[in-house]
Amino acid sequence: MTGIGPRLREERERLELTQREFGQVGGVEPNAQGKYENGERSPRADYLAAVSTIGVDVLYVVLGRRTPLAQQALSGGEEKVLETYRTLPTSGQAVLGNLASSLAEMAANYSTRSTVQKKTRARNTPD
């Protein structure tokens, strides 16, 4: 994904929010949110500051680089994964990186599919 718009959409979807919900946090209307995500407009600093309060990685949205986590913010399991990663040769790190990316993509696809199925069921349920 390149550009602020697609990364902003990715963060919104990661947080499982609609454009309306996300826009409310940022203090904009849903149509403005859509224009941000489509690259028709660029978000202002106050909008980015507001959405950061719900966990949006603003560094990623703006520059395409994830904000590094502080070592003390890692759980025991995360520390173990990181320790193991650092002991691997470069080729092993590349394999682990590809595996993690594939797992994250599968999880995102599953989450999206699950959300769509729930919404479909809700629409098809008689009142």
N, C-alpha and C positions, 0 to 999 in steps of 0.2 A: 504494500500500500504506500502510495506516495501522496504528499500534500496533507495539509491540515485537515481538510474536510473528511477524507476517508479515515484518518486516524481518530478524529473526533467521533465519527460514527462507530468505529471499533470500540472505543471506550464506552460510549453510551450502551452499545449492545452487550459489552462485558458486564456492565452494571445492571443489565436487564431492565432498562427504562425505555419508555416510549419517547418520541420526540417532544411531545407535550410535557411529560414529566421532567425531562432533562432541561428543556427550555425554561420551565418554571424555576428550577434551581438557579439557572443562569440569568433569570430575569428578562427572558425574551419570549416572544410568541412562537408557536410551533412553526409558522412559515419561515421565520428568521432562522430557527434551528435547522430546518431543511435546507435553507440557502447556505448556511455554514457547512453542512455536511456535503452539499453538492459543489462546493467551491465557488459559489456565486458571490459570497460575501466572506469577509474575515472577521472572526470574533474579536471583541475588544478585551483589554486587560481586565476590566472589572468582571466581565463574564467568565473569563478563564479563572480568576481568583475565586469566584462563587462556585464553579463546578469542581474546583480542587477540593472543596470542603466535603464532597461526597466520595472522594477517592479517585478522581480523575487524575491521571499522570500527565500533568500539563507539559512537562519537559518532553514527553513522548509525543503529545499532540503537536507541539510547535516544532520540535527538532527531529523527531523520529527516533530518539534514543530514550530507552527506559531509564527512569530515575533509579540510581543504585540504592540498594537497601543497606542500611547501617548494619554492621556485623551484630550488634547487640539486639537488633530487631528480629533476628532469625530464631526460629524454633529449634529444638534439639534435632528434629528430623531434617530440617533444612540445612543445619550446620553439617550434619553427617553427609548429605548429598554433596555439599560444596567441598568438604574435605576430600571426598572420594574423587570428585571431578578434578580437583587440583593435583591429585596424585597420578592421573592418567597422562599418557603421552598425548601429543597434539592430535594424532589420528583418533585416539579413543575419545578425546574431548569433542571432536567433530561428530563422531558417531552418537555420543550421548546428547549433544545439542540437537542433532536431527531427530533422535528418538523423542526428546522432550517437545520439540516443535510438532511432531506428528501426533503425540498424545494430546497436546493443547488444542490442535486443530480438530481432533476427534471429539474432544470434550465440548468445544464450541459448537460443532455440528450437532451433537447430541442435545445440547442445551437449546439450540435454535429449533430443532425438530420437536423436542418436548414441548416448548412454548407454543409452537404452531398447532400441535395436536391438542393441547389444552384449550386453546382459543377456538379451534374447530369444534371440539366437543361442546363447549359452552354455547356456541351459536346453534348447534343442532339439538340442544336440549330444550324440550317444550317447556313453556312457562307455566 
